[in-house]
Amino acid sequence: MDKKGTKLLAQNKKARHDYFIEDTYEAGIELFGTEVKSLRQGMLNLKDSYASITKAGEVYVRGMHISPYEKGNIFNKDPLRERRLLLHRSEIRKLIGVTAQLGFSLVPLSVYLKRSLVKVELAVVRGKKLYDKRDDAAKKDAKRDIDRALRERSKY
């Protein structure tokens, strides 16, 4: 993150490739002490993680792997356990409305430290089809070719 007082711990690059990002939210996350120590060492994987809303109106992130802290012994928790996300009630109501629509999901994009608090950037996403991914790749290649040509021209 480029803001002062924030440190990026992990990023879900695959999510930006596989989904159209409609909206993002910043959420706190409920963690235990050894999990925070493990996060500070960068032992986190967001690759196949997603979030869901329970009937009780709570948001949980699933599939987020936080490796056990080496010196944590009996205090270590299950690396793949569900972790509650801390959002305002109004934000949760918005998320319930959006995810009720067909094709929308909740995916964590990144985890970062913000003034010593662990935060999760949660995105409302819509899945990409294969042809959308091909279009993005073609645009990226075209932009790279244009930049390369401009650099070649500026040499002379």
WORACOR-V999832 format. One record per residue. N is the residue number from 1. PHI is phi in whole degrees, 0 to 359 (999 if undefined). Layout:
# WORACOR-V999832
n=(N & N)
phi=(PHI & PHI)
This chain:
# WORACOR-V999832
n=(1 & 2 & 3 & 4 & 5 & 6 & 7 & 8 & 9 & 10 & 11 & 12 & 13 & 14 & 15 & 16 & 17 & 18 & 19 & 20 & 21 & 22 & 23 & 24 & 25 & 26 & 27 & 28 & 29 & 30 & 31 & 32 & 33 & 34 & 35 & 36 & 37 & 38 & 39 & 40 & 41 & 42 & 43 & 44 & 45 & 46 & 47 & 48 & 49 & 50 & 51 & 52 & 53 & 54 & 55 & 56 & 57 & 58 & 59 & 60 & 61 & 62 & 63 & 64 & 65 & 66 & 67 & 68 & 69 & 70 & 71 & 72 & 73 & 74 & 75 & 76 & 77 & 78 & 79 & 80 & 81 & 82 & 83 & 84 & 85 & 86 & 87 & 88 & 89 & 90 & 91 & 92 & 93 & 94 & 95 & 96 & 97 & 98 & 99 & 100 & 101 & 102 & 103 & 104 & 105 & 106 & 107 & 108 & 109 & 110 & 111 & 112 & 113 & 114 & 115 & 116 & 117 & 118 & 119 & 120 & 121 & 122 & 123 & 124 & 125 & 126 & 127 & 128 & 129 & 130 & 131 & 132 & 133 & 134 & 135 & 136 & 137 & 138 & 139 & 140 & 141 & 142 & 143 & 144 & 145 & 146 & 147 & 148 & 149 & 150 & 151 & 152 & 153 & 154 & 155 & 156)
phi=(999 & 266 & 284 & 290 & 87 & 240 & 225 & 287 & 260 & 203 & 223 & 259 & 291 & 295 & 297 & 293 & 278 & 268 & 225 & 272 & 269 & 269 & 204 & 231 & 226 & 257 & 231 & 280 & 223 & 274 & 230 & 262 & 303 & 290 & 292 & 294 & 297 & 293 & 298 & 297 & 275 & 81 & 265 & 219 & 227 & 255 & 308 & 250 & 272 & 207 & 238 & 218 & 250 & 276 & 293 & 283 & 83 & 246 & 256 & 239 & 260 & 238 & 83 & 280 & 260 & 248 & 299 & 297 & 288 & 300 & 263 & 273 & 36 & 286 & 275 & 293 & 255 & 299 & 297 & 252 & 294 & 288 & 236 & 282 & 264 & 257 & 231 & 289 & 303 & 295 & 294 & 295 & 298 & 298 & 295 & 298 & 295 & 288 & 287 & 289 & 290 & 292 & 93 & 259 & 224 & 246 & 225 & 286 & 269 & 204 & 234 & 212 & 265 & 232 & 50 & 70 & 255 & 275 & 237 & 239 & 270 & 258 & 242 & 269 & 233 & 234 & 295 & 269 & 273 & 299 & 291 & 294 & 295 & 294 & 299 & 298 & 296 & 295 & 296 & 296 & 296 & 296 & 297 & 296 & 296 & 295 & 299 & 296 & 296 & 295 & 294 & 297 & 290 & 288 & 290 & 266)
